[in-house]
Amino acid sequence: MTSVQQPHRPHIVIIGAGFGGLYAVKQLAKADVDVLLIDRQNFHLFTPLLYQVATSGLEPGEIAYPVRGILRGMPNVRFLRGDVTGIAPDRKTVTVRSEQEEREERYDILIVAAGSRTHHFGQDHLARHTFGLKTLTDGVLLRNHILKCFETAAWTDDPAARAALTTLVVVGGGPTGLETAGALRELYRYVLSREYAHQVGELNGRVILVELHDHLLAPYPPRLREAARRQLEDMGVEVILGQGVTDAGEDFVRLSDGRTLATHTLIWAAGVTASPIAALLGVPLRGGDRVPVHATMQAQGHEDIYVVGDMAYLEDGRGEPYPMLIPVAKQQGILAGRNILRRLAGQPQRAFTYTGLRDRGIMATIGRSRAVAWIFYRVQLTGYIAWLAWLVLHLITLLGFRNRLNVFVNWVWNYFTFDRSVRIILEVEPAPPDVRARDGDGARGGDDAEDRESSAEALHEPAEIISAR
């Protein structure tokens, strides 16, 4: 009796459970293919709200959602938690280190969506003295550090030492920098200054934002840049423009004009670069260590490898690379998934076209009732209306109904009570400085969440995040 040989089902490996990777999974979930999703964490992280974890506004679980919960109901998709340590395009294998075990996974087609990491612009020596905001551990570590500094200040008799402990410096004038600086100032103004006043009297509580350029929010119109600066300064944030950081230590930050700021807290929000996984592909990298891709999202020189999101270098019609935004990652992930299905069906693949109408623009919140927004890149909003728009769009982009509900309740509580309820020092072992400098988020990162009603809802969100990270 002659056995009938079963046709080979294409095996597709996806690295990274960020928006790019997850939206590629959605396209392939019901196809006649086997999909393996790899990420170093077992959750999808909503990074735009990470600064609120760091500033005691939200619990870590409220901005994270288990990957396996998202994949529930997708029988052709498996998940592997581990670090990608090697990619061999000639052998079509991915090497993954998982729970002290190293294994090789074969692929027919590979999608790389491993996101980005903190970029120190060649000043890697600063990494050991800075706090980043790319992973959930980063957020918890920074929250612990800030609360510990104030606890130490409460028992410090030396005014200069106390001032250094309660001075917080944020580097970077993009949305993450502004949002972090504003949230830190509100944390001090409405909570910490009152809780510690009876023991040590008036605390310093300085929040300083340092930006290399002579303006904030580089992609924004001049009117919104100026509005953002005014709103920050009205809150009490000290804004220093036109200065970079040249050196830092345990208790100081030195600026390019020679000025030294006494502080124990330096938060780095000055930029990101592609995940180190990009170097594993063995191709010449472009700006931000990103992988050059064709318009079909295939890596140049590797037709079986697709790269999407923060890792992909693709220029628009003006010759500018597409920005590292969630709407871009989402649309590229969708296209990569669909192009793979077209390719398997013998159909021509399509080129990436950024659908601006699905991109609600860019915005940044600065604090209570303070924000700037460039809606659809046409309408400029400031103040309370921009703040409401920011709240709504971030809320509906979160994965998980319970997460949305919890975040909404926390925001309402904070608004009416001026309180930050998550002031808990939770000991977390920090990664060694060289690892913090090297790794991004994901598998080693995602492009860039705890309860989920259904896996289908997770991938049918109606809005894109509009904050540049």
C-alpha positions in Angstrom: 0.0 0.0 0.0 1.4 3.3 -1.0 1.2 6.2 1.5 0.1 9.6 0.4 2.7 12.3 1.2 1.2 15.2 2.9 1.9 18.7 1.4 4.4 20.8 3.3 2.9 23.5 5.4 5.0 26.7 5.3 6.6 27.4 8.6 6.7 31.1 9.5 8.7 32.5 12.4 7.9 35.9 13.8 10.4 37.6 16.2 8.8 40.2 18.5 5.3 40.5 20.1 4.9 44.2 19.6 2.3 45.8 17.4 4.2 44.9 14.1 4.6 41.2 15.1 1.0 40.8 16.5 -0.7 42.4 13.4 1.4 40.1 11.2 0.2 37.2 13.3 -3.4 38.3 12.8 -3.1 38.0 9.0 -1.6 34.5 9.2 -3.8 33.1 12.0 -6.4 31.4 9.8 -4.1 30.5 6.8 -2.7 27.1 6.0 0.6 27.8 7.6 2.4 27.1 10.9 3.4 30.2 12.8 5.9 30.5 15.7 6.0 33.8 17.6 9.1 34.4 19.7 9.6 37.1 22.3 11.8 37.4 25.4 8.8 38.4 27.5 5.5 36.5 27.8 3.5 39.7 27.5 2.8 42.5 25.1 3.8 45.9 26.5 2.0 49.2 25.8 5.1 51.4 26.0 3.4 54.8 25.6 2.1 54.5 29.2 5.3 53.1 30.7 6.2 56.5 32.1 3.0 56.3 34.3 4.3 53.1 35.9 7.6 54.9 36.6 5.8 57.8 38.2 3.4 55.8 40.4 0.3 56.4 38.3 -0.4 52.9 37.0 0.3 49.3 38.0 2.7 47.4 35.7 0.0 44.8 34.9 -2.3 47.5 33.6 -0.2 48.2 30.5 0.9 44.6 29.8 -1.1 41.7 28.4 -0.1 38.0 28.2 0.9 36.9 24.7 -0.8 33.5 25.1 -4.0 35.2 26.0 -3.8 37.2 22.7 -3.1 34.0 20.7 -6.0 32.0 22.3 -8.2 30.8 19.5 -5.4 30.7 16.9 -4.5 27.0 16.7 -1.9 27.4 14.0 0.2 29.8 16.2 2.6 28.8 18.8 4.6 31.0 21.2 8.2 30.6 22.4 9.6 32.7 25.2 13.3 33.3 24.8 16.2 35.4 23.5 17.1 35.3 19.9 20.9 34.9 19.8 21.4 34.0 16.1 19.9 34.0 12.7 21.3 31.9 9.8 19.7 33.0 6.5 21.6 30.4 4.6 20.3 27.6 6.7 17.0 29.3 7.4 17.2 28.9 11.2 16.8 31.1 14.2 18.7 30.3 17.4 16.8 30.9 20.6 18.0 30.7 24.2 15.1 29.7 26.4 15.3 28.9 30.1 19.0 28.0 30.0 18.4 25.8 26.9 19.4 26.8 23.4 17.4 25.5 20.4 17.2 26.1 16.7 14.0 26.8 15.0 13.7 26.3 11.2 11.7 28.8 9.1 10.5 29.0 5.5 9.8 32.7 6.0 10.9 35.0 8.8 9.4 38.2 10.0 11.6 40.3 12.3 9.7 42.9 14.4 12.0 43.1 17.4 11.5 46.9 18.0 14.0 49.3 19.4 16.2 50.0 22.4 17.5 53.1 24.2 20.1 55.0 22.2 23.0 56.9 24.0 24.4 58.3 20.7 27.9 56.7 21.2 28.0 57.7 24.9 27.5 54.2 26.2 29.4 55.0 29.4 26.3 56.9 30.4 24.2 53.8 30.5 25.4 52.7 34.0 24.2 56.1 35.4 20.9 56.5 33.5 17.4 55.1 33.7 15.7 54.1 30.4 12.0 53.7 29.7 11.8 50.8 27.2 10.8 47.8 29.4 8.4 47.1 32.2 11.4 46.4 34.5 12.8 49.9 33.5 9.5 51.4 34.8 9.5 49.5 38.1 13.2 50.2 38.7 12.8 53.9 38.1 9.7 54.1 40.4 11.7 52.3 43.1 14.6 54.6 42.7 12.6 57.8 42.9 10.7 56.7 46.0 13.9 55.5 47.7 15.6 58.9 47.0 12.8 60.7 48.8 12.9 58.2 51.7 16.6 58.8 52.0 16.1 62.6 51.7 13.6 62.5 54.6 16.4 61.4 56.9 19.2 63.5 55.5 20.3 66.5 57.5 22.6 68.0 54.8 20.5 70.4 52.6 22.8 70.0 49.6 22.6 66.2 49.8 18.8 66.4 50.2 18.5 68.7 47.2 20.5 66.3 45.0 18.3 63.4 46.1 15.1 65.2 45.1 16.4 66.7 41.9 15.2 64.7 38.8 16.8 65.2 35.4 15.1 64.1 32.2 17.1 64.1 28.9 15.2 64.3 25.7 12.6 66.8 24.4 10.4 64.3 22.6 7.0 63.1 23.8 8.4 60.6 26.2 10.7 63.2 27.8 7.9 65.8 28.2 5.4 63.3 29.5 7.9 61.9 32.0 9.0 65.4 33.2 5.4 66.5 33.6 4.3 63.4 35.5 7.3 63.7 37.8 6.5 67.3 38.6 2.9 66.4 39.4 4.0 63.4 41.5 6.1 65.8 43.6 3.7 68.7 43.6 0.5 66.9 44.6 1.8 63.9 46.6 5.4 63.7 47.7 5.8 67.3 48.8 2.8 66.8 51.2 3.8 63.4 52.5 7.3 64.4 53.5 6.7 68.0 54.6 6.0 67.3 58.2 9.3 65.5 58.6 11.8 67.6 56.7 9.9 70.8 55.8 10.0 72.0 52.2 11.8 69.7 49.8 13.6 70.8 46.7 11.6 68.6 44.2 13.2 70.0 41.1 12.4 68.5 37.7 14.8 69.5 34.9 14.3 68.7 31.3 17.4 68.9 29.0 17.2 69.0 25.2 20.1 69.2 22.8 18.2 71.3 20.2 16.9 74.8 20.8 13.3 73.6 20.7 11.2 70.7 22.0 9.1 68.2 20.0 11.1 68.4 16.7 8.4 66.9 14.4 5.8 69.4 15.7 4.8 72.8 14.3 6.5 75.8 16.0 3.2 76.9 17.7 2.9 73.5 19.4 6.6 73.4 20.4 6.2 76.8 22.1 2.9 75.8 23.8 4.5 72.6 25.2 7.5 74.6 26.6 5.1 77.1 28.2 2.9 74.4 29.8 6.0 72.6 31.2 7.4 75.8 32.7 4.0 76.8 34.1 4.0 73.5 36.0 7.4 74.2 37.5 9.6 72.1 35.2 12.9 73.7 34.4 13.6 73.5 30.7 17.2 73.7 29.4 17.5 73.9 25.6 20.5 73.7 23.4 22.5 71.6 25.8 23.6 67.9 25.7 24.9 65.6 28.4 28.6 65.0 28.3 29.1 63.1 31.5 27.3 61.7 34.4 28.0 59.9 37.7 26.1 58.6 40.7 25.4 62.1 42.0 25.9 64.5 39.1 25.1 65.3 35.4 27.4 67.5 33.4 26.1 69.5 30.4 27.9 70.5 27.3 28.3 74.1 28.5 30.2 72.8 31.6 27.4 73.2 34.0 27.0 70.5 36.6 23.6 69.5 38.0 23.7 67.7 41.4 21.3 64.8 41.1 21.0 61.0 41.7 18.4 60.6 39.0 19.1 60.8 35.3 16.3 59.6 33.0 17.3 59.0 29.4 14.5 59.7 26.8 16.8 61.2 24.1 16.2 58.6 21.4 16.1 55.0 20.3 17.9 52.7 17.9 16.9 49.4 16.4 17.1 46.2 18.3 20.6 44.5 18.2 18.8 41.6 16.3 19.3 43.8 13.2 23.0 43.0 13.3 22.3 39.3 13.2 21.0 39.5 9.6 24.4 40.3 8.3 23.3 43.2 6.1 24.6 46.8 6.0 22.4 48.8 8.4 21.1 52.3 7.8 20.2 55.2 10.1 19.4 54.1 13.6 20.9 50.7 12.9 17.8 49.8 11.0 17.5 47.1 8.3 17.0 48.4 4.7 14.0 46.8 3.2 12.2 46.8 -0.1 8.7 48.3 -0.4 7.3 44.8 0.1 9.0 44.8 3.5 11.5 42.2 2.5 15.0 42.7 3.7 17.4 43.8 1.0 19.4 40.7 0.0 17.0 38.3 1.8 13.7 37.6 0.0 12.6 35.2 2.7 13.1 37.7 5.6 10.6 40.5 6.2 11.4 43.3 8.6 8.7 45.6 10.0 8.3 48.4 12.6 11.1 50.2 14.3 13.7 47.9 12.8 12.8 48.6 9.1 14.5 51.3 7.1 12.2 52.4 4.3 12.0 55.8 2.8 8.8 57.7 2.0 8.2 59.8 -1.1 10.2 62.6 0.3 13.3 60.4 0.9 12.7 60.4 4.6 12.6 57.1 6.6 9.2 56.2 8.0 9.2 57.2 11.7 9.3 54.7 14.6 5.6 55.0 15.4 3.0 52.3 16.3 0.7 53.1 13.3 3.7 52.5 11.0 4.6 49.2 12.7 1.0 48.1 12.6 0.5 48.8 8.9 3.8 47.2 8.0 3.0 44.1 10.0 -0.3 43.8 8.2 1.3 44.2 4.8 4.1 41.7 5.6 1.5 39.1 6.6 -0.6 39.7 3.5 2.4 39.7 1.2 3.4 36.3 2.5 0.0 34.9 1.8 0.1 36.5 -1.7 3.5 35.0 -2.3 2.4 31.5 -1.2 -0.6 31.8 -3.5 1.6 32.8 -6.5 0.3 36.4 -6.5 2.4 39.5 -6.8 3.3 41.3 -3.6 2.2 44.8 -2.9 4.3 47.8 -1.9 4.0 49.6 1.4 1.9 52.7 1.4 1.4 54.5 4.6 -2.3 55.2 5.1 -2.2 58.6 6.7 -6.0 58.7 7.2 -5.6 55.9 9.7 -2.9 57.8 11.5 -4.5 60.3 13.9 -1.4 62.4 14.0 1.0 62.9 16.9 0.5 64.2 20.4 2.1 64.5 23.8 0.5 65.0 27.2 2.4 67.3 29.7 0.2 66.9 32.8 -3.2 67.5 34.1 -5.3 69.2 31.4 -2.1 70.0 29.6 -1.1 68.6 26.2 -0.4 69.4 22.6 -1.8 67.5 19.6 -1.4 67.7 15.9 -4.6 65.8 14.8 -4.3 64.2 11.3 -1.3 66.5 10.9 -3.7 69.4 10.2 -5.5 70.5 13.3 -3.3 71.9 16.1 -4.7 71.6 19.6 -3.3 72.6 23.0 -4.4 72.5 26.6 -7.5 70.7 27.9 -9.0 69.6 24.5 -5.6 68.1 23.4 -5.4 66.4 26.8 -8.8 64.8 26.4 -7.9 63.6 22.9 -4.7 62.0 24.3 -6.6 60.2 27.0 -9.3 58.8 24.7 -6.9 57.6 22.0 -4.5 56.0 24.4 -7.3 54.3 26.3 -8.9 52.7 23.2 -5.5 51.5 21.9 -4.7 49.5 25.1 -5.2 45.8 24.8 -7.7 44.2 27.1 -11.0 45.4 28.4 -10.0 45.0 32.0 -6.8 47.0 31.4 -8.8 49.8 29.8 -11.2 49.8 32.7 -8.5 49.8 35.3 -6.5 52.6 33.6 -9.7 54.7 33.2 -10.6 54.2 36.9 -7.0 55.1 37.9 -7.0 58.2 35.8 -10.4 59.4 37.2 -9.2 58.7 40.7 -5.9 60.6 40.1 -7.7 63.5 38.5 -10.2 64.1 41.4 -8.0 63.2 44.3 -4.6 64.4 43.1 -3.3 61.1 44.3 -0.8 58.5 42.9 -1.8 55.2 44.6 1.0 53.0 43.3 3.8 54.4 45.6 5.2 51.0 46.3 8.9 50.1 46.4 9.1 46.7 44.8 12.6 45.3 44.8 13.6 44.2 41.3 17.2 43.1 40.5 18.4 45.4 37.8 20.2 44.1 34.7 23.9 44.7 34.5 24.8 48.1 32.8 26.2 46.4 29.7 22.9 44.4 29.2 20.8 47.6 29.8 22.9 49.3 27.1 22.6 46.5 24.7 19.1 45.1 24.9 15.9 46.6 23.6 12.4 45.3 24.4 10.9 42.2 22.8 12.7 39.1 21.7 15.1 40.7 22.5 12.2 43.1 22.0 8.9 44.0 20.6 7.9 47.1 18.7 7.8 48.8 21.2 -1.3 44.0 28.6 -3.3 41.4 31.6 -6.8 40.5 30.8 -8.4 39.9 27.4 -12.0 39.2 26.5 -11.0 37.5 23.3 -8.0 37.1 21.1 -9.9 38.5 18.2 -10.5 41.8 20.0 -6.8 42.1 20.7 -6.1 42.5 17.0 -9.1 44.6 16.0 -8.3 47.8 17.9 -10.0 50.8 16.2 -7.3 53.3 16.7 -3.5 53.7 16.5 -1.3 55.2 19.1 -0.1 58.6 18.0 2.7 59.4 20.2 6.3 59.2 18.8 8.5 57.0 20.9 
